[in-house]
C-alpha cells in the first residue's frame, strides 16, 4: 500500500498537465504545474540521478502561483533515451538548453543534485536564463565526499550492473533491497511517517530508468563532474540551497562552491541531508521565492 504523502493536500490544489515535445533528437515528457498563463513566473525544474519529475513535487507544493515545468530526463521516467547517443553531460546539457528554448524561453532554471550539474553545465555553455537555482548542488567530487567508501561501492555496483548478463545486471540495478538501502542511507528525518513516504517514493520511482546502459552513462557522468567546473562561467544570479548534513557534498564544500560564482547566494538548511526536496521542501521553496522575488505563499 502506498505511503501517504504529507504534501498531498497542497499539491492537490495545484493544476497539472502532461505534455510531450521533440527536442535534441528525441521525445521529452514534461509536466506543467500551476497557472497555464504565459505571464506567470516560470521555473524549469530538473530532477536528480535515478529520479524523475515526481521527486520535486513536494517543493512544487509550496510554490502555488508559480508555473513549474518539470521534464523527465532522457532515459528516465516517461522520457525515452535519445536514439544513438551516449547519455553524457554534453547530451544532457544540450537537451536542457533546447528544451528551455522551445518550451519556456526566459524561465528560471532549477536543478537538484545531478540536475544541478546538468543545469550548471547548460547555463555556463550559453543557456539563457535570468536566474539559476541549485538544490543539493554537487559541489565536490563524489568520490572524495564524507562517505567516499560508499560511493566506491556504488561504482562497483553500477559497473557490475553494466557488465553482468543483461537480465541479471538489470535485476541487480532494480533490486528493491538495494534501493531501500540507498534510501535509508540518504534520509535524515526521524519522523516515521515521512521516512515511510521517502522510502515509498524511492521504491516507486527509483528504478524507472529505460535500460542499464543509460543508467550507467548517467552514473559515470554524475561522479565525473561537479558544479565547480562551471561556476566561474555562470553570469546570472545563482541560489544554492544546501544541506548541513549532506553526505554527498559536505557543507564546507558548498560554502567554498558559493565563492566560485560571480554572483551567488547560499542558503543552508539544518538537520537535513541530500533529500531537501523530500524532507524540507517548505524551507527550499521559501528560499526560492525570496531569491526570485516572488510573493510569499499563503499559509494554510
C-alpha positions as CSV (number, residue, x, y, z in Angstrom):
1,X,0.0,0.0,0.0
2,X,1.5,3.4,-1.0
3,X,2.6,5.6,1.9
4,X,0.5,8.8,2.2
5,X,2.3,12.0,1.1
6,X,2.4,14.7,3.7
7,X,2.3,17.2,0.8
8,X,-0.7,15.7,-1.0
9,X,-3.3,18.3,0.1
10,X,-1.1,21.2,-1.0
11,X,-0.1,19.5,-4.3
12,X,-3.7,18.6,-5.0
13,X,-4.6,22.3,-5.2
14,X,-2.1,22.9,-8.0
15,X,-3.3,22.1,-11.5
16,X,-1.0,19.9,-13.6
17,X,-1.0,18.8,-17.2
18,X,1.3,16.3,-19.0
19,X,2.8,17.1,-22.4
20,X,5.5,15.9,-24.8
21,X,7.9,17.8,-27.1
22,X,10.5,16.8,-29.6
23,X,13.9,18.2,-28.6
24,X,17.6,17.1,-29.0
25,X,16.7,14.2,-31.4
26,X,14.1,12.6,-29.1
27,X,10.8,12.9,-27.4
28,X,10.6,14.5,-23.9
29,X,7.7,14.1,-21.5
30,X,7.1,17.0,-19.2
31,X,4.6,18.3,-16.7
32,X,3.3,21.8,-16.2
33,X,2.3,22.7,-12.6
34,X,0.4,25.8,-11.7
35,X,-1.0,28.6,-13.8
36,X,-1.5,28.0,-17.5
37,X,-0.8,31.6,-18.5
38,X,2.5,32.6,-20.1
39,X,2.8,35.6,-17.8
40,X,3.1,33.6,-14.6
41,X,6.6,33.3,-13.1
42,X,8.1,30.2,-14.5
43,X,10.7,27.7,-13.4
44,X,12.1,24.8,-15.3
45,X,13.0,22.1,-12.7
46,X,15.5,19.3,-13.5
47,X,15.4,16.3,-11.2
48,X,18.3,14.2,-9.9
49,X,20.0,10.9,-10.7
50,X,17.7,7.9,-10.9
51,X,14.8,10.2,-10.2
52,X,12.0,11.7,-12.3
53,X,9.6,14.6,-12.1
54,X,7.7,13.3,-9.1
55,X,10.7,13.8,-6.9
56,X,10.4,17.6,-7.0
57,X,6.6,17.7,-6.3
58,X,7.0,18.4,-2.6
59,X,8.8,21.6,-3.4
60,X,6.3,22.5,-6.1
61,X,3.5,22.0,-3.5
62,X,4.9,25.1,-1.7
63,X,5.1,27.2,-4.9
64,X,1.4,28.0,-5.6
65,X,1.0,30.7,-8.2
66,X,4.3,29.7,-9.9
67,X,4.4,27.8,-13.1
68,X,6.8,24.9,-12.7
69,X,7.7,22.9,-15.8
70,X,9.3,19.6,-14.8
71,X,10.6,17.2,-17.5
72,X,11.8,13.7,-17.1
73,X,15.5,13.5,-18.2
74,X,16.2,11.4,-21.3
75,X,16.3,7.8,-20.3
76,X,14.3,8.2,-17.1
77,X,10.7,8.2,-16.1
78,X,8.5,8.6,-19.2
79,X,11.2,10.1,-21.4
80,X,12.9,7.6,-23.6
81,X,16.6,7.7,-24.3
82,X,17.9,9.8,-27.2
83,X,18.5,7.3,-30.0
84,X,22.1,6.5,-30.9
85,X,23.6,8.8,-28.3
86,X,25.8,8.3,-25.2
87,X,23.9,9.9,-22.3
88,X,26.8,12.0,-21.1
89,X,26.9,15.6,-19.8
90,X,27.2,17.0,-23.3
91,X,24.0,15.4,-24.3
92,X,22.1,16.4,-21.1
93,X,23.3,20.0,-21.2
94,X,22.3,20.3,-24.9
95,X,19.0,18.7,-24.2
96,X,18.2,21.1,-21.4
97,X,19.2,24.1,-23.5
98,X,17.0,23.1,-26.4
99,X,14.1,22.2,-24.0
100,X,14.1,25.6,-22.3
101,X,14.4,27.4,-25.6
102,X,11.4,25.6,-27.1
103,X,9.1,25.2,-24.1
104,X,9.9,28.0,-21.7
105,X,12.2,30.7,-23.0
106,X,13.1,33.2,-20.3
107,X,12.3,30.8,-17.4
108,X,14.4,30.5,-14.3
109,X,16.2,27.1,-14.2
110,X,16.4,24.8,-11.1
111,X,18.5,21.7,-10.8
112,X,18.5,19.2,-7.9
113,X,21.6,17.0,-7.3
114,X,22.6,15.5,-10.6
115,X,20.3,18.1,-12.1
116,X,22.5,20.8,-10.6
117,X,25.4,19.6,-12.8
118,X,23.2,19.5,-15.9
119,X,21.8,22.9,-15.3
120,X,25.1,24.5,-14.4
121,X,26.8,23.0,-17.5
122,X,24.0,24.2,-19.7
123,X,24.0,27.8,-18.3
124,X,27.8,28.0,-18.4
125,X,27.6,27.0,-22.1
126,X,25.0,29.6,-23.0
127,X,21.6,28.6,-21.9
128,X,19.7,31.9,-21.4
129,X,18.0,32.2,-18.1
130,X,17.6,35.2,-15.7
131,X,18.4,33.2,-12.6
132,X,19.7,29.8,-11.6
133,X,18.7,27.7,-8.5
134,X,20.7,24.7,-7.4
135,X,19.3,22.4,-4.7
136,X,21.7,20.0,-3.0
137,X,24.3,21.0,-5.6
138,X,27.1,18.6,-6.3
139,X,29.9,20.9,-5.2
140,X,32.8,18.5,-4.9
141,X,33.9,15.1,-6.4
142,X,31.5,12.4,-5.1
143,X,34.5,10.0,-4.6
144,X,36.0,12.5,-2.1
145,X,32.9,13.1,0.0
146,X,32.5,12.1,3.6
147,X,31.1,8.7,2.5
148,X,33.6,8.2,-0.3
149,X,33.8,4.5,0.6
150,X,30.1,4.1,-0.1
151,X,30.5,5.9,-3.4
152,X,33.2,3.5,-4.4
153,X,30.8,0.7,-3.6
154,X,28.3,2.4,-5.8
155,X,30.8,2.5,-8.6
156,X,31.3,-1.3,-8.2
157,X,27.5,-1.8,-8.1
158,X,26.9,0.2,-11.3
159,X,29.9,-1.4,-13.0
160,X,28.6,-4.9,-12.2
161,X,25.1,-3.9,-13.4
162,X,26.5,-2.9,-16.7
163,X,28.8,-5.9,-17.2
164,X,26.8,-8.9,-16.0
165,X,24.4,-10.6,-18.5
166,X,21.7,-8.2,-19.3
167,X,18.8,-9.9,-17.4
168,X,20.9,-10.4,-14.2
169,X,22.5,-6.9,-14.4
170,X,19.2,-5.1,-14.8
171,X,17.7,-7.1,-12.0
172,X,20.6,-6.1,-9.7
173,X,20.2,-2.4,-10.6
174,X,16.5,-2.6,-9.9
175,X,16.7,-4.8,-6.8
176,X,14.3,-3.4,-4.2
177,X,16.6,-4.3,-1.2
178,X,19.5,-2.2,-2.7
179,X,17.1,0.7,-3.5
180,X,15.9,0.6,0.1
181,X,19.5,0.7,1.4
182,X,20.2,3.8,-0.7
183,X,17.0,5.4,0.6
184,X,17.8,4.6,4.3
185,X,21.4,6.0,3.8
186,X,20.1,9.3,2.5
187,X,17.1,10.0,4.8
188,X,17.9,12.0,7.9
189,X,14.5,12.7,9.3
190,X,13.3,10.9,12.4
191,X,9.7,11.3,11.5
192,X,8.5,7.7,10.8
193,X,5.6,8.8,8.5
194,X,8.0,11.0,6.5
195,X,10.5,8.2,6.3
196,X,7.9,5.8,5.0
197,X,6.9,8.3,2.4
198,X,10.5,8.8,1.3
199,X,11.1,5.0,1.0
200,X,7.9,4.6,-0.9
201,X,8.9,7.3,-3.3
202,X,12.2,5.6,-4.0
203,X,10.6,2.2,-4.2
204,X,8.1,3.6,-6.8
205,X,10.3,5.8,-8.9
206,X,14.0,5.0,-8.4
207,X,14.0,2.1,-10.9
208,X,12.1,3.9,-13.8
209,X,15.2,4.1,-16.0
210,X,15.0,2.9,-19.6
211,X,17.8,0.4,-19.5
212,X,21.1,-0.3,-17.8
213,X,23.2,1.4,-20.4
214,X,21.5,4.8,-19.9
215,X,21.7,4.3,-16.1
216,X,25.5,3.6,-16.3
217,X,26.1,6.6,-18.6
218,X,24.3,8.9,-16.2
219,X,26.1,7.4,-13.2
220,X,29.5,7.9,-14.8
221,X,28.5,11.5,-15.6
222,X,27.3,12.1,-12.1
223,X,30.6,11.0,-10.5
224,X,32.9,12.5,-13.2
225,X,31.6,16.1,-12.9
226,X,30.6,18.6,-10.3
227,X,29.3,22.2,-10.3
228,X,32.7,23.7,-9.5
229,X,33.8,23.3,-13.1
230,X,31.1,25.6,-14.4
231,X,30.6,28.1,-11.5
232,X,33.0,30.7,-12.8
233,X,31.4,30.9,-16.2
234,X,27.8,31.4,-14.9
235,X,27.0,35.0,-15.3
236,X,23.5,35.1,-13.8
237,X,22.5,35.4,-10.1
238,X,22.6,31.9,-8.6
239,X,21.0,30.4,-5.5
240,X,22.5,27.4,-3.8
241,X,20.2,25.6,-1.3
242,X,22.5,23.3,0.6
243,X,22.0,20.8,3.5
244,X,24.2,20.9,6.5
245,X,24.2,17.1,6.8
246,X,24.6,16.2,3.1
247,X,26.8,13.1,2.8
248,X,27.5,13.7,-0.9
249,X,28.7,17.2,-0.7
250,X,29.7,18.4,2.8
251,X,28.5,21.9,3.8
252,X,32.1,23.2,3.9
253,X,32.4,22.3,0.2
254,X,29.1,24.0,-0.6
255,X,30.4,27.2,1.1
256,X,33.6,27.0,-1.0
257,X,31.5,26.4,-4.1
258,X,29.4,29.6,-3.5
259,X,32.5,31.7,-3.6
260,X,33.4,30.4,-7.1
261,X,30.3,32.1,-8.7
262,X,30.5,35.7,-9.8
263,X,27.1,36.3,-8.1
264,X,25.7,33.6,-5.7
265,X,23.7,33.3,-2.6
266,X,24.0,30.3,-0.2
267,X,21.1,29.2,1.9
268,X,21.9,26.4,4.4
269,X,19.2,24.1,5.8
270,X,19.9,22.4,9.1
271,X,19.1,18.8,10.1
272,X,18.7,17.5,6.6
273,X,20.9,15.7,4.1
274,X,20.7,15.0,0.4
275,X,16.9,14.9,0.4
276,X,16.0,18.6,0.8
277,X,13.2,18.1,-1.7
278,X,11.5,15.5,0.4
279,X,12.4,16.5,4.0
280,X,12.4,20.3,4.0
281,X,10.5,21.4,0.8
282,X,8.9,24.4,2.5
283,X,12.2,25.8,3.5
284,X,13.6,25.3,0.0
285,X,10.5,26.8,-1.6
286,X,10.8,29.8,0.7
287,X,14.4,30.4,-0.3
288,X,13.4,30.1,-3.9
289,X,10.6,32.6,-3.6
290,X,12.8,35.2,-1.9
291,X,15.5,34.7,-4.5
292,X,13.1,35.0,-7.4
293,X,11.4,37.9,-5.7
294,X,8.0,36.2,-5.7
295,X,5.1,36.9,-3.3
296,X,5.1,35.0,-0.1
297,X,3.0,31.8,-0.4
298,X,-0.3,31.9,1.5
299,X,-0.3,30.0,4.8
300,X,-2.8,27.1,5.3
